[in-house]
């Protein structure tokens, strides 16, 4: 039984510029053989590039201004460096979202344990581990994962909770049912109407707002899965159900 070949995420640390170059290379148009999914992939690549160009203007301009002020305002050096770090962290967060939201689907013949994929996604998402409660059931932990999109879905959900959740605690429940695996992410204070609005569109957004959720929707559909959500007692739960083949 396999969740659709997933590749091992690299643990080598990269600088912000290396990350930017890598993400852009992954989304640049390249010659492809005729394939029924080519149009969908191209649309998603274009959406990611447009989103990056749109959303990175302001933080890059702010970072440039801060760095240009370091020598002119030595008394405020510590404060300026802190602002630069904040903008760099914001840019890194955008790149994680973009990297997990499109580009060529990386495949390999090897499969991985779902437990390892989940832990790798948590590590790659930028979500502080202290903010996350992870419940990974034993029967789901050893499910074989054979498609990179499973990890991308997880990274997008966790990154979205990190960027837009205001620091609220996050709970991720991974369970196995007959013929399905469920990835359920819960967080309080989430604007349910806005989430549902993002999920109701078939067109990619013009910026990074909603891009992660749009990508989750696309990738889940491609894997033959389905999306469910509930909003109870101030807590929003978003569930991705994937077929365990």
C-alpha positions in Angstrom: 0.0 0.0 0.0 1.6 3.3 -1.1 0.7 7.0 -0.9 1.2 7.6 -4.6 8.3 8.2 -5.5 9.2 10.8 -2.9 12.6 12.3 -2.6 14.6 12.8 0.5 14.8 16.5 1.4 18.3 17.9 1.6 19.5 18.8 5.0 22.4 21.0 3.7 21.9 24.6 4.8 21.6 27.2 2.1 21.8 31.0 2.1 18.8 33.1 1.2 20.2 33.9 -2.3 20.9 30.2 -3.0 17.3 29.4 -2.0 16.0 32.1 -4.2 18.0 30.8 -7.2 17.0 27.2 -6.6 13.3 28.0 -6.3 13.3 30.2 -9.5 15.2 27.5 -11.4 12.6 24.9 -10.3 9.8 27.0 -11.7 11.4 28.3 -14.9 9.8 27.0 -18.1 11.7 24.1 -19.6 11.1 21.8 -22.6 8.7 18.9 -21.7 7.5 15.9 -23.4 3.8 15.9 -24.3 1.9 15.0 -21.1 -1.7 15.4 -20.1 -0.7 17.3 -16.9 1.6 19.7 -18.7 -0.9 22.6 -18.8 -1.6 22.3 -15.1 2.0 22.2 -14.2 2.8 25.2 -16.4 0.0 27.2 -14.9 1.2 26.5 -11.4 4.8 27.4 -12.3 3.7 30.7 -13.8 1.6 31.4 -10.7 4.6 30.8 -8.4 6.9 33.1 -10.4 4.3 35.8 -10.5 3.6 35.5 -6.8 7.3 35.7 -5.9 7.8 38.8 -8.1 4.8 40.4 -6.6 5.3 39.7 -2.9 9.1 40.0 -2.6 9.2 43.6 -3.7 8.3 45.2 -0.4 10.5 43.0 1.9 13.5 43.3 -0.5 13.1 47.1 -0.7 12.9 47.2 3.2 16.0 45.0 3.5 17.9 47.2 1.0 16.9 50.3 2.9 17.9 48.8 6.3 21.3 47.6 5.1 21.9 51.0 3.5 21.3 52.7 6.8 23.8 50.6 8.8 26.8 52.8 8.2 24.8 56.1 8.4 23.2 55.3 11.8 25.8 53.4 13.9 23.8 54.2 17.1 20.9 52.2 15.8 22.9 49.3 14.4 21.4 46.7 16.7 17.9 47.8 15.9 18.6 47.9 12.2 20.2 44.4 12.2 17.1 43.1 14.0 14.9 44.6 11.3 17.1 43.0 8.6 16.8 39.6 10.3 13.0 39.9 10.4 12.8 40.8 6.7 15.2 37.9 5.9 13.1 35.5 7.8 10.0 36.8 6.0 11.7 36.2 2.6 12.8 32.7 3.7 9.2 32.0 4.7 7.9 33.1 1.2 10.5 30.9 -0.5 9.4 27.8 1.5 5.8 28.4 0.4 6.8 28.9 -3.2 9.1 25.8 -3.2 6.4 23.6 -1.8 3.7 25.0 -4.1 4.8 24.0 -7.6 7.6 23.2 -10.0 8.5 19.9 -11.5 7.3 16.9 -9.5 10.4 15.2 -8.1 10.1 11.5 -8.2 12.4 8.5 -7.4 11.9 4.8 -7.4 12.4 4.6 -3.6 9.6 5.0 -1.2 9.7 6.5 2.3 7.9 5.9 5.5 5.1 8.4 6.1 6.5 9.1 9.6 9.8 10.2 8.0 8.0 12.4 5.5 6.0 14.1 8.2 9.0 14.8 10.3 10.9 16.1 7.3 7.9 18.4 6.4 7.8 19.8 9.9 11.5 20.6 9.8 11.2 22.2 6.4 8.1 24.3 7.1 9.8 26.8 9.5 7.0 26.3 12.1 8.6 26.3 15.6 8.4 22.8 17.1 7.2 24.3 20.4 4.1 25.6 18.6 3.2 22.2 17.1 1.5 19.2 18.7 2.1 16.2 16.5 0.0 13.0 16.8 1.3 10.4 14.4 -0.6 7.1 14.9 1.5 3.9 14.7 -0.6 2.4 11.9 0.0 5.5 9.7 3.7 5.9 10.6 4.9 3.0 8.4 2.7 3.7 5.4 4.9 3.8 2.3 5.0 7.2 0.5 5.9 7.1 -3.2 5.1 10.7 -4.4 6.8 14.0 -3.5 3.5 15.8 -3.5 2.6 14.2 -0.2 5.4 16.1 1.5 4.6 19.3 -0.4 1.0 19.2 0.9 2.3 18.9 4.4 4.8 21.7 4.1 2.2 24.0 2.6 -0.2 23.4 5.4 2.4 23.8 8.1 3.9 26.9 6.4 0.5 28.4 6.0 -0.2 27.9 9.7 3.2 29.5 10.5 2.8 32.5 8.3 -0.9 33.4 8.9 -1.7 31.8 12.3 -0.4 34.6 14.5 1.6 32.2 16.6 -1.4 30.2 17.7 -0.8 26.5 18.6 -1.1 24.0 15.8 -2.1 20.4 16.0 -1.3 17.9 13.3 -3.0 14.5 13.4 -1.9 11.7 11.0 -4.1 8.6 11.0 -4.8 5.7 8.7 -8.3 4.5 7.8 -9.4 1.7 5.5 -8.1 2.7 2.1 -7.2 6.3 3.2 -4.6 8.3 5.2 -5.8 11.5 6.8 -3.6 14.6 7.5 -5.7 16.8 9.8 -4.3 20.2 10.8 -6.1 22.3 13.5 -5.5 25.8 14.6 -7.5 28.4 16.6 -8.4 31.9 15.4 -8.3 30.9 11.7 -10.6 33.0 9.4 -12.6 30.1 8.1 -14.5 32.2 5.5 -11.2 33.3 3.9 -9.8 29.8 3.8 -12.9 28.5 2.1 -12.7 31.3 -0.3 -9.2 30.4 -1.3 -10.3 26.7 -1.7 -13.2 27.7 -3.9 -11.1 29.0 -6.8 -9.6 27.0 -9.6 -7.4 29.8 -10.7 -4.0 30.4 -9.0 -3.7 33.7 -7.0 -1.7 36.6 -8.3 0.4 36.7 -5.1 1.4 34.3 -2.3 -1.8 34.9 -0.4 -3.7 31.7 -0.8 -1.1 30.1 -3.1 -0.2 27.4 -0.6 -3.9 26.4 -0.2 -4.5 26.5 -3.9 -1.5 24.3 -4.4 -2.7 21.8 -1.7 -6.0 21.7 -3.5 -4.3 21.0 -6.9 -1.9 18.4 -5.6 -4.6 16.6 -3.5 -6.8 16.3 -6.6 -3.9 15.0 -8.7 -3.3 12.3 -6.1 -7.0 11.2 -6.1 -7.6 12.7 -2.7 -10.2 15.0 -1.2 -10.4 17.9 1.2 -12.6 18.4 4.2 -12.8 21.2 6.8 -14.7 22.0 10.0 -14.9 25.1 12.1 -16.0 24.3 15.7 -15.6 26.2 19.0 -13.1 28.7 17.4 -10.8 26.0 16.0 -10.5 25.4 12.3 -9.5 21.9 11.2 -8.4 21.2 7.6 -8.2 17.6 6.6 -6.5 16.1 3.5 -7.5 12.5 2.7 -5.2 10.6 0.4 -5.9 7.1 -1.0 -3.7 4.4 0.4 -3.1 2.3 -2.7 
